[in-house]
Structures are given as structure tokens and as C-alpha cells.
Amino acid sequence: MKDRELFLIAAEGAIPLKFEARAETGKAPLKPRNKSIQEEVVRDYLSDSISFPEGETAFCKPGLSGELKKLKRGKFPIEAELDLHGMRRDEARRTLLEFIESSRGCRTVRIVHGKGYGSKGEPVLKAKVRSWLVQIPEVLAFCETKPGEGGSGALIALLKTSV
């Protein structure tokens, strides 16, 4: 059976709640957040004016060069992955922040940004993702993946873990 058929069988005989049957909390219902305000906060948090040096393939915070070497050698297992293919800049920025937030507790994540073949002219996300990652406090280090894992079209990032 398909999921829809199973759901219909399970929901058979269910009676929808009427508005009056909902609990009164005495508080006004929350209004949905204005999406443009939320996008503005994301833009302010990750600046597009900060650029990552062209040609650089890795980054680490001071004192973590040993961890970066381990990261480059693949010593840490990938615990989560994000694919940004086909996203525009603002959507990718917002998605990256949400991904890092949802990856709390993960040590190593892979972020696939692509090589920019779909971009008109220069690759956009490749450079932007690197400059954004440098600005995110939870990111300790990152490097390009090995050729068989995405090469210059993906990064592996080392994140702070909660103690």
C-alpha cells in the first residue's frame, strides 16, 4: 500500500476539531514573522563584503592547524551533509546558517556548493560559502574535499561541539 492509502485508512472516522474546541490561553495568537525581516537579519549576520582569499582551499582558527591536517586527511567521519546546488545567494546563506544551527553536536559536516558551472560568469556560491563559513563562530576549520568526494565543489567543516 502507498503512504496516502495507509494514511486515509488510519484517519478514517477522525473528526476535525472545531475552532471553539481549542484551548484559550488568554494571549493573542502569534503573527507569522515577516519573511523580509528574517532575511534582513541573515544578511546582516553574514556579510558579503568579507572575501576569502582567492586560491585558498582551507581555513582554520589560530591554534588548530593540527586539526586541519587531520580534517584534510579524512580522519573525521562526516556526520551531516548540505547540498546548495541550484540555490541563489540569499537562499544558500539562509540554508547554510540553518544547517550549521541544526548540526549542533556534529563534529564534521560536508557542504556541497558546486563548482559554479550553472553560474553566469564567475562561480558565486563557491567563494561566498567560504567567506560565510569564516564568519560563523561554530566553524573551527574547513578544507576542500578529496577529488572523489566533490573536490573543489565541496567543503568539509570542523565544528565546535557542545561540552
N, C-alpha and C positions, 0 to 999 in steps of 0.2 A: 504494500500500500504506500501511496505517496503521503508526504507530510501533511498536505492540505486535507486529504481524506481522513487521516488519523485525527487531526485537529477537530474537524467537523463532528466526528463520532464522539470525541471527548467532550466537546462543548454542547452536544445535543441536550436540550432541556434546560440549559442555563438561562437565567432571567437577568437581563441587564439592570443595573442599579439605576434608580431614578435620582435626579439631582437632589431631591428633598431627602433622600436616604443617606446622603453624605454627612460626615461629621462637621459640626460647626466649631471652628476654633476661635472665633471672635476676631480673627485677623483677616485683613483684606488679602485676596489671592495675589501671589507674586506675579508681576508683569514679566513677560519674556524679556530677556536682555536684548538691547538694541545691538544687532549684529555689527553695525558700522562702528559702534563704540568699542566692542570687543576686538575688532580688527585693528583699531587705532592703538589699543593697549599693546597688542602683539608687535605692531610696527615700532612703537616706542622702545620696547624691550630689546628687540634685536635690530640693531642699526644696519642699514645697507651701506652706510658711509665708511664702515670699517672694512678694510680689504685684507685678504690673506695673501701673502707674497706669492706671486706667480712662479710656478715651477716647484714650489714646496709641496711635498707629498705627505708630511707628517707634522704633528704638533704635540708638545707635552708641556705641562706646567712645570715650573722650576722644581728640581729635585726628583723628577720622575723619569729620568732618561732610561733607567734600568727597566721600568715597567713598559716604556715604549718599545724597547728592544724585544721584550717578551711578547708584546702585542704584535709586532711585525713578524715574529717567528710563529705566530699562531698558537701560543701557549695557553691562551684563554678560550674556553668554549663560547660560542655565540649563543646568547640566551634570548635574544629578541631581534626582529628584523623589521625595517621600514622601507617601503618602495615608494619613491617620489616620482617615478616615471609619469610623464604627461601632465604633471601639475604646473600651474602657473606660480610665480614667485610668492605672492601673498598666501596662497593656499598651502604651498610647501612649507613656508615659515611657520604658519599656524599648526600644521600637521606635525612638523618636527618638534615644536615645543610640547604639544600634547603627547607625542610619543616618548620624549625624554621624561616627562612627568609620570606617564603610565609605566615606565620602565624602572621605577624605583625598586631597589633590591636586586636588580640585574647588574652584573659586573661588566659584561661586554655585549655590545649591540652592533649590528651591521645596518648601515644606512645606504641604500642604493639611490643615487641621484641621476645616474645615466651619464653618458659621455657627451651629450648635447647634440646628437645627430638630428633631433627634431627642432632644434632652435634655429632661428633665422640669424645667421652670422655666428657670433661667439656663443659658446655654451653658457647658459645663465646659472642653472642650479649648481653646477659643479663648483664654481667659485663662491656662490652665495652660501651654500651649505657649510663649506669650510669656515667662512668668516662668521657665520652664525654660531657654529659649534665652539669657536674660540670664546664667544661671549657668554656661553651658558655655564654657570658656576659648577654644575654637576659633572661636566665633561672634564676629565683629567688629562686625557691624551687621545689622539686618533691618528690613523695612518691609512693609506690606500690598501685595498685588499690585494691578495695574490691574483695573478692573471686568470686563473681558473675560477675565481670567486667573484669576478667583476672588474678586477684590475683598477684602472683609473676612473671607472664608473661607479665605484662604491667605496665606502669607508668603514673601518672598524673603529669603534669608540670605546674607550675605557671610562666607566662612570664611577662616581662616588657611591659607596654602598652604605646603607644605614647601619649604625653600630648599635 
